[in-house]
């Protein structure tokens, strides 16, 4: 029996490795990659990657892409309404499961599973509880290549953004920073590897700093953050420019 799934695709390394794992199971059919995109800026939420590069990824992976457009700094209620509408559309196509690249954040997994259950969906977590040092080494050994597009200034300084993840990058990480950035320390864009028919070409653009005001109410992004002071700090972004 074939299980139809949607795959929550962030464009980064954890998504790429989770996708690699899921594709090993012939009983699973990936209906589409699902990516949250800023409606205003047309960039991947939190990662800051342009949608042109996201579309190039999907094309190289040979998978359909569904961009879920989210307003700038939406409330949780707004985000969940958009997600429920999206899930309903997929449910009507026979989709029953949603795949995530989460590794060890218990609260986040519980949040996802609770919201999925409301719609009659179940979650799949192919990387769950794996040692992150082992995961990143497996990722690199498989031949994946990824670049850091965003760092959280609470954990890393400007020098880490725009770097390719390799042995030196991992050695340079300060103590307490997870090598997979599972606590939101950094985000990535995967541009090559065994799943891609060809590498995604890009050039590094400017590095910019953005600081978000503390929201008056919970926003959708706090579902991915364990700290109630979410966004009362800044991020460094490296803009990646598509090469035509």
C-alpha positions in Angstrom: 0.0 0.0 0.0 1.3 3.4 -1.0 1.4 6.2 1.6 1.0 9.7 0.1 2.9 12.4 1.9 3.7 16.1 1.7 7.3 16.9 2.6 8.0 20.1 4.6 11.0 21.5 2.7 13.0 24.3 4.2 15.7 24.2 1.5 18.3 23.3 4.1 20.5 20.4 5.2 18.1 18.7 7.6 15.4 18.7 4.9 17.8 17.3 2.3 18.9 14.4 4.6 15.3 13.7 5.7 14.2 13.6 2.0 17.1 11.2 1.2 15.9 8.9 4.0 12.2 9.0 2.9 13.1 8.3 -0.7 14.6 5.0 0.4 11.1 3.7 1.3 9.3 2.5 -1.9 5.9 2.5 0.0 6.0 6.3 0.3 5.0 8.7 -2.5 5.9 12.3 -2.1 3.1 14.4 -3.5 4.8 17.7 -3.2 7.5 19.7 -1.4 5.8 22.2 0.9 7.6 25.4 1.7 6.6 28.5 3.7 7.4 31.7 1.8 7.2 35.3 2.8 4.4 36.8 0.8 5.9 40.3 0.9 9.6 39.4 0.1 9.2 36.1 -1.8 11.9 34.4 0.3 11.8 31.2 2.3 10.7 31.9 5.9 13.6 32.3 8.3 16.2 31.0 5.7 15.9 34.2 3.7 16.5 32.3 0.4 14.9 33.7 -2.8 12.1 31.7 -4.3 14.0 31.5 -7.6 16.5 29.3 -5.9 13.8 27.3 -4.1 12.2 26.6 -7.5 15.6 25.6 -9.0 16.0 23.1 -6.1 12.6 21.5 -6.8 13.3 21.3 -10.5 16.7 19.6 -9.8 15.1 17.2 -7.3 12.4 16.4 -9.8 9.6 17.0 -7.3 6.5 19.2 -7.4 6.7 22.4 -5.2 3.9 24.0 -3.3 4.7 27.5 -1.9 2.6 28.4 1.1 2.7 32.2 1.2 2.7 33.7 4.7 2.1 37.4 5.5 5.0 39.3 7.2 5.0 38.4 11.0 1.6 36.6 11.1 -0.1 35.6 14.3 -0.3 32.0 15.2 -4.0 32.0 14.3 -3.3 33.4 10.8 -0.5 30.9 10.3 -2.6 27.9 11.4 -5.6 29.0 9.2 -3.3 29.1 6.2 -1.8 25.7 7.1 -5.2 24.1 7.6 -6.4 25.3 4.3 -3.3 23.9 2.6 -3.6 20.6 4.4 -7.3 20.3 3.3 -6.3 20.7 -0.3 -3.8 17.9 0.0 -6.2 15.7 2.0 -8.6 15.8 -0.9 -5.8 14.4 -3.0 -5.4 11.4 -0.7 -2.4 12.7 1.3 -2.3 11.3 4.9 1.1 12.1 6.2 3.4 15.1 6.6 7.2 14.7 6.7 9.5 16.9 8.8 13.3 17.1 9.3 13.1 17.8 13.1 15.7 16.0 15.2 15.1 16.5 18.9 12.8 19.4 19.8 10.1 17.6 21.7 7.8 20.7 22.1 7.9 21.4 18.3 7.1 17.8 17.4 4.2 17.7 19.8 2.9 21.0 18.3 3.1 19.6 14.8 1.5 16.3 15.7 -1.4 18.1 17.5 -2.1 20.4 14.6 -1.9 17.5 12.1 -4.3 15.4 14.1 -7.0 18.0 13.8 -6.9 17.5 10.1 -6.6 13.7 10.3 -2.9 13.7 9.3 0.0 12.0 10.9 3.7 13.1 11.1 6.8 11.4 9.9 10.2 12.3 11.4 13.0 10.3 9.7 15.8 12.0 11.6 14.2 11.9 15.0 16.5 11.4 18.0 19.6 10.8 15.8 22.9 12.2 17.1 23.4 15.5 15.3 27.1 15.0 15.0 26.5 11.7 13.2 23.8 13.3 11.0 25.9 16.1 9.7 28.8 13.7 9.0 26.5 11.4 7.1 25.1 14.4 5.2 28.6 15.4 4.1 29.8 11.8 3.4 26.8 11.4 1.1 28.1 14.3 -1.0 25.6 17.0 0.0 26.8 20.6 0.0 25.1 23.4 1.9 25.8 27.1 2.7 24.8 29.0 5.8 22.3 31.7 4.8 21.2 33.0 8.3 22.7 33.0 11.8 21.1 34.0 15.0 23.2 36.6 16.8 22.4 35.1 20.2 24.6 32.2 19.2 26.9 33.1 16.3 28.5 36.2 14.9 28.5 37.6 11.4 31.6 35.6 10.3 29.6 32.3 10.2 27.0 33.5 7.6 27.8 32.7 4.0 30.1 29.8 4.9 30.0 26.3 3.4 29.5 23.7 6.1 32.5 21.5 6.3 34.9 20.1 8.9 36.4 23.5 9.5 33.0 25.2 10.0 32.1 22.6 12.6 35.4 23.0 14.4 34.9 26.7 14.6 31.4 26.5 16.2 31.4 27.9 19.8 30.7 25.4 22.6 27.0 24.9 23.1 26.0 25.5 19.4 24.5 22.4 17.9 26.3 21.3 14.7 22.9 21.0 12.9 21.6 24.3 14.3 18.7 22.4 15.7 18.0 25.1 18.3 17.7 27.8 15.6 21.4 28.9 15.7 21.7 28.9 11.9 19.9 28.0 8.7 21.2 26.7 5.4 20.6 26.3 1.7 21.5 22.9 0.1 22.8 23.3 -3.4 24.2 20.0 -4.4 24.1 16.3 -3.5 23.0 12.8 -4.5 19.3 13.8 -4.9 20.0 16.7 -7.3 20.1 16.2 -11.1 22.5 19.2 -11.2 23.9 21.7 -8.7 22.0 24.9 -8.0 24.1 27.8 -9.2 24.2 31.0 -7.3 26.5 33.8 -6.3 26.9 35.2 -2.8 25.5 38.7 -2.5 25.5 41.2 0.4 25.4 40.3 4.0 22.6 42.1 5.9 21.4 42.5 9.5 17.8 42.4 10.5 16.4 42.8 14.0 12.8 42.0 14.7 10.8 43.7 17.4 9.3 41.5 20.2 5.8 40.6 19.0 2.8 41.7 21.1 1.4 38.3 20.6 2.8 34.9 19.6 3.7 34.7 15.9 3.9 31.6 13.8 7.7 31.6 14.1 7.5 30.9 17.8 6.4 27.4 17.0 10.0 26.9 16.0 11.5 28.7 18.9 11.5 27.6 22.6 12.2 31.1 23.9 9.3 33.5 24.6 11.4 36.5 23.7 11.4 35.3 20.1 12.7 38.0 17.7 13.9 40.4 20.4 17.3 39.9 18.8 18.9 40.0 15.4 19.9 37.8 12.5 22.7 38.0 9.9 21.7 37.0 6.4 23.8 36.2 3.3 21.8 36.9 0.2 22.2 34.3 -2.5 21.8 35.5 -6.1 20.5 33.1 -8.8 22.9 32.6 -11.7 21.0 32.4 -15.1 
